[in-house]
Amino acid sequence: MSPEEIVRAELSAWDRLDADEIVSHFAEDAVWEFPGGLFTGPYEIRKAVKGYLARTERCDLEVVNLAVTDNVVLTERVDHLLFDGKVIDARVMGAFEVKGEKITAWRDYFDTSAYQAQSN
């Protein structure tokens, strides 16, 4: 699979709220970072994913734009969530690094104040 296909598979896994499938796309030494935290390795990433999914009733990660250079995939997304009982439509920029067929780094950037305003 190409880096783009790996990233699309990862984002698609979130729609099914399946922790095993989500974590399966990460390399053993992967890093997942977003304004909510920094998680390294399969144990930390799995724990964070499960915690996040426990609070998520629905997830649709809409890819608006996607760009690929070598092993780096950049995404502009709107993450549509039912999270903690609140409807959230978060605009997100994501950067993924892929080696082989695994994600070695995933960094998301978004304005947390927009999330807080929507959830109130």
C-alpha positions in Angstrom: 0.0 0.0 0.0 1.1 3.5 -0.7 1.5 6.2 2.1 -1.8 7.7 0.9 -3.6 4.4 1.1 -2.2 3.7 4.6 -3.4 7.1 5.8 -6.8 6.8 4.2 -7.2 3.3 5.8 -6.3 4.8 9.2 -8.8 7.6 8.9 -11.4 5.2 7.7 -10.8 2.9 10.7 -11.9 5.7 13.0 -15.4 5.7 11.4 -15.8 2.2 12.7 -14.7 3.1 16.2 -12.5 -0.1 16.2 -9.4 0.4 18.5 -7.6 -2.7 17.2 -8.0 -1.6 13.6 -7.0 2.0 14.4 -3.8 0.9 16.3 -2.9 -1.7 13.6 -1.8 1.0 11.3 0.9 2.3 13.7 4.6 1.2 13.7 6.0 -0.1 17.0 7.9 3.1 17.6 5.2 5.4 16.3 4.3 8.8 17.8 0.8 10.2 17.9 0.5 13.9 18.8 -2.4 16.3 19.0 -3.4 19.2 21.3 -4.7 16.5 23.7 -1.4 14.8 24.2 1.7 13.0 23.0 1.7 9.2 22.9 4.6 7.0 21.9 4.5 3.3 21.1 1.7 0.8 20.8 0.8 0.7 24.5 0.4 4.4 25.0 -1.3 4.9 21.6 -3.8 2.0 22.3 -4.6 3.4 25.8 -5.2 6.9 24.3 -7.3 5.5 21.4 -9.5 3.5 23.8 -10.0 6.4 26.1 -10.9 8.6 23.2 -13.3 6.0 21.7 -15.0 5.5 25.1 -16.2 9.1 24.8 -17.1 8.9 21.1 -20.4 7.8 19.8 -19.9 8.7 16.1 -16.9 9.6 14.1 -16.6 10.7 10.4 -13.3 12.1 9.4 -13.9 14.0 6.2 -10.8 14.5 4.0 -11.1 17.9 2.3 -7.6 18.0 0.8 -4.7 15.5 0.8 -1.1 16.0 -0.4 1.7 13.5 -0.6 5.4 14.0 -0.9 7.5 10.8 -0.6 6.5 9.2 2.7 4.7 12.3 4.1 0.9 12.7 3.8 -0.7 16.0 4.7 -4.5 16.1 5.3 -7.0 18.9 5.7 -10.0 17.4 7.4 -13.3 18.1 9.1 -13.6 15.7 11.9 -17.4 15.2 12.5 -17.8 13.7 16.0 -20.5 12.9 18.6 -18.0 13.3 21.5 -19.1 13.5 25.2 -22.7 13.8 23.9 -21.8 16.9 21.9 -21.8 17.3 18.1 -18.3 18.5 17.1 -17.2 19.6 13.6 -13.5 20.2 14.0 -11.3 21.6 11.3 -8.0 19.8 11.4 -4.6 19.7 9.7 -2.8 16.5 10.0 0.8 15.4 9.1 1.5 11.7 8.8 4.9 10.0 8.2 4.8 6.5 6.8 7.5 3.9 6.6 6.8 0.6 4.9 3.2 0.1 5.5 3.0 1.7 9.0 2.5 5.1 10.3 5.5 6.2 12.3 4.2 9.7 13.2 0.8 11.4 13.2 0.6 15.0 14.3 -2.8 16.8 14.2 -3.2 20.6 14.6 -6.5 22.3 15.3 -7.8 25.3 17.2 -9.0 23.9 20.6 -11.0 27.1 21.3 -13.3 26.3 18.4 -13.9 22.8 19.9 -14.7 24.4 23.3 -17.1 26.9 21.8 -19.0 24.1 19.9 -19.2 21.9 22.9 -20.7 24.5 25.2 
